[in-house]
Amino acid sequence: MIKLNTPFFRNLMKILSNEVIALYEDEIEIIYAKWGREFSDNLLFLNDIKNKGLIREFQNVPHTSCLNGIDFPTWFGDFKNKKILFLGIDPMRNNKDFEKSKADSVNDVIIGTPYAFHIRGFRETRTNSYWQVISEVSKSNFVYVTDIYKTFFYTDNTKKIRSYEFWNKAENLSFNQNHRKLLIEEINLIEPDLIITFGALAYKVLTNTKYCPKLSLPLSCSERSVKPFDDKNISKKKSIPILPLMHLSGSTRSEPLERFFKANGLTYSDQKDKRNAAGQLYGKIIKEYIQKINITSP
C-alpha cells in the first residue's frame, strides 16, 4: 500500500511539481492520499485528469500530442528495509483509457502510476503479472516503482510515433538526457540497494549506453553479467547492482521468457496463465538474487 509518511516523500513532491507537472506539492499529495485511501476498493479507474498544458517543458511534449499520460512513482513496504528500485519504460495510454475516463484525447493528460498499481481492478487483471513480482518482493523489502519516461504521448492523431521513439530521434536526444537526469534524482532520493530494469530500453537509458546483455541467458552466465551502476551523478558512494529482466508485457514473446526460466532451472507453475506465473517466478528470482549479493539493511 502507498504510504505517505516516508522520509523521502516531501522531496519527491518537489521533483514532480518542478519537473513533471505544474501542480502544487499539496495538490500532488492529495492525489497520492486518494490512491492510498481507495487502494483496496474494487475500482477499474481511479486516475486523475488534468489539462496537458500543465505538463512541464522539461518533458518536451509536442503541442500536437494526443493520448497523453503521466505516471507518478509508487512504493510499497517499509522504508527501513532494503530498497529495491524497479524501472519500467513509460506510462502508455490508449483510446479506451480516455473513453472510460471521459477525458479529451488531445487536450487532457491522464495521471496514474506504473502498471496502474493504485487501481485494484488493474492489479488483479491487466497488470497482475507485474503485481505478482512487486507484492512478493515488498514483503521483506522497500520497493519503489518508476518509469524512465514519466510522460507518454503519440506525437499526433496518426499515432505513428510514440513518445520514446520521438525522444530517441537524433534531433531530440538531448531531451533524453532530461529524462535520465530526473531518474538520477530519484535514485539519489531513494539510494536503492538494487535496481531492476524491465526491458532493454530501461537498461540502456539507465546506464547511458547502447548495450544491453541478452536477457534470455541464465543469470550465472558471464555474457549475462553486467557491471554495477556507477554514475558520476549519483551521490551514493558505492555502486548499485543492476538486475536486467525481460518485460512481462503481452508484447514480449513467451519463447524468450521460457528460455530464460529453463536456463535458470525454473518452470511455470501455471501452464494456462504463463504471464502471471512468470511474475511469480520473477519474484522468486529477485529474492534469491538479493540474498546472493548479500544486501544488508542500513
N, C-alpha and C positions, 0 to 999 in steps of 0.2 A: 504493500500500500504506500502511496506517496505521503511522505512525512515532511512537514514544513519547518520543523524545529531543529533542522540540521545546521551545523556551523557555516556551511558554505552558501546557504540559501540566499542571504541578502546580497552577497556579491554576484551570484548568478542572476538575480533580478536586474542588477545594474547592467550586466553584459547584454542580456536580452533586450532591455529597454534602449540601450545605446547603439546596439549593432544589428538588431534583427527587426524590431517593430517599434514604432513611436507611440508606445503606451507608457504611462507612468508605472513605476515599480509596483505600487499598491494595486494597480489595475491588473497587472500580470499575476500578482499574488492572489487576487480574488479568483482568477481563472483556475489556478492550482488548487485553491481551497475548495472550489466547487467539484473539481475532479476527485479530490480526496473524500468529500462527503458522499458522493454518489458512486464511488468506486465499485461497490458490490451490487448496485442496482442493475437489474436486467434490462439495460437500455441498449439500443443499437446505435444511437447517435447522441453524442454529448460533446459536440465541437462548438467552438466559438467562431463567429463570423464577423470579420471586420472589413473595412474598405481597404483595398490593396494599396491605396495611396499612402497608407501608414507604414508600408514596408520601407526600411531604411535604405538609403542609396548605396550603402556598403554592400548590399546584397546583389546589386547590379541586375535588377529585374526590368526587362524592356517594357515600355509603355503599352505595347501591343499584346502583352502576355494574356493568357487565359488559363483557367483551371489552376489558379494559384493556391499553394499550400504552404503552411509553416508548421514545423514540428518543434515544440518545446521539449527539452530533455526531460526524462523522468528517472526515478530511482526507487529502489526497494532495499529493505534490510537495514541493519544497524550501522551507522557511520563509523562506529568504533571498531568494526571488524575489518578484515582485509578488503581492499577496494578494487573492484573489477569493473573496467570501463568497456562496454560493448559499443562498437562503432558500425553503424549502417551507412546507407548512401544518401537517401533523400526522402522527403515526405510526399510520396506520389499521391495524386488525386485523379479522379476520373469524373465523367459526366454524371454517373449515378450518385456519387458523393454530393455533388452540387444540387441535384434534383431533390434528393431526400432531405438535405439540409435547407432547402429553399433559398439557396444562395445564388447570386449572379455570377456566371462563369467567367465574365470579363472584368467586372469591377470589384469583386469581393475576393477575400482570401480566407480559407478555412484553416483554423488553428487547432492542432491536435498534438499527439505525442507519437514517437516512433512506434510503428506496428500497432497504433491505436490501443496501447495497453491501458489507457484510462477508461476504456469502454468494455464492460464485461461481455457484451454481445460479440465484439471482435476477438477478445482474448479466447473465447470459447469456440470460435469458428474460424474466421479468415486468417487470423494470425496465431492460432493455437500452437503451431509448431515452434514459433519463437517463444511463446509464453512458457512452453514446457521447459525450455532452456533457462529462462530468467527466473522462474519460480523455484526451480531446483537449486540453482547456484546461489540465489539470495537467501536460502535457508541458513547458510553459515557465513555469508559474505555480504558486504555492501555492494550493490550493483547499480551502476549509473549507465543509462542508455541514451545515446545521442546519435545524430547523423553528421556526416561530413558537411552536407549542404542543408542548412536549416530551412531553405525555401525551395519550392518546386513550381514549375510552370511549363507550359508549352509557349513557344515564342509568339504564336498567333493561332487563329482558329483552324488553320490547316492541320495542326497537331503533328507536323512533320519533325520538328526539332524540340526535344525536351531540354530542360534546364542544364543537366550536366553535360549534354552534348554541346550546348551553346557556350558554356563556360570553358570547354576544352578546345574550342576553336582557337587557332593561333593568335588572332587579334584580341582574344579575351582571356588569355592565360594569366595575365596579371591579376584578374579578379579571382581566379582560382586560389591565388595566394591569400586573398582576403579571407576566404572561407577556411583556409588552413590556419591563418592567424587566429581566427575565432576558436577553432578547435584546440589550438595550443593554449589559449586562455582557459578553456575548460579543463585541460589536462593539468595545468598549474593549479587550478582551483581544487580539483579532486585529489591530485597526487596519487594516481592509481598504482596498485602493485602489479597489475596485469592489464594489457589491452587486448581485446579480442575483436578482430575485424571480420565482418561478413562480406565476402566477395572480394575480388581482385582490386576493384577500383578503390574501395575503402582503404586497403593496404597501401596502394600506390600513392594516394593523396597524403595519408598519414606520414609515410616515410619520404615523401617528396622524390620519388623515383619512378622509373618506367618498368621496374622489375617487380614481379610477384612470384613466389615459388608455386610450383604446380600443386594445387590444393587437394588432388586426389591421392597423393603419395602418403605413406604412413608417417606419423609424427616422428618416428625414430630414424627415418631416412635422412642421410646427410644432405641430399638435394632439397629436402623439405625444410631443413632447419634454417632459421632466419636470425639475423643479428638483432639484439635488443634495441628498442627505440632509444636513441641518444641524440637528441636535437639540441643545438646551441641555445634555442629559445625556451627550453623547459627549465624550470627553477629547481626541480628535484635533483639532488646531487648524483644519485645513482641512476643508471639506465633502466628502462622499463621493458620487461619481456613482452613480446607480441605473440599471440596465437592466431594465425590467419586461418579462417574456416570458409567453406563454401556457403553461399546463400541458401536459405531454406525456402525461398520463394518458389512459386509454381513455374517460374521461368528457368529455374535450374533443373537441368535434365537429371533424372533419377539414376542413370547409369554411373556418372562420376561419384555421386554420393555413395552408391552401393560399393564401388571400388574402394573408396576411402574407408568405409566401415570394415569391409572384408580385410583390407590391408592392416587394419588395427585390431583384428581378431574379434570383431563385433558383428552381430546380426540383428535384423529388425525383430522386435517383439510382436509387432502387428503388421502382417503382410498386406492387410486390406487398406490400412491407413499409414502408408510408409512415411509420409511427410511429418506427421506428428510423432511417429516412432523415431524418426531421425532426430527430432527435437529432444526426446528423452535420452538418446544416445549421446548427443552433444553435451547435455547436462552431465552425464557420467564422465565423458572425456575431459571436460573442463575441470571438474572437481578433482579428478586424478592428476591432471596437469598441475593444478595449484599445489597439491601435495608433493609432486615430484620436484618442482622447482623451489620447494621449501620456503614459500612466502610466509612471513610471520606478521602478526598484527602489531601496530605501533604500541 
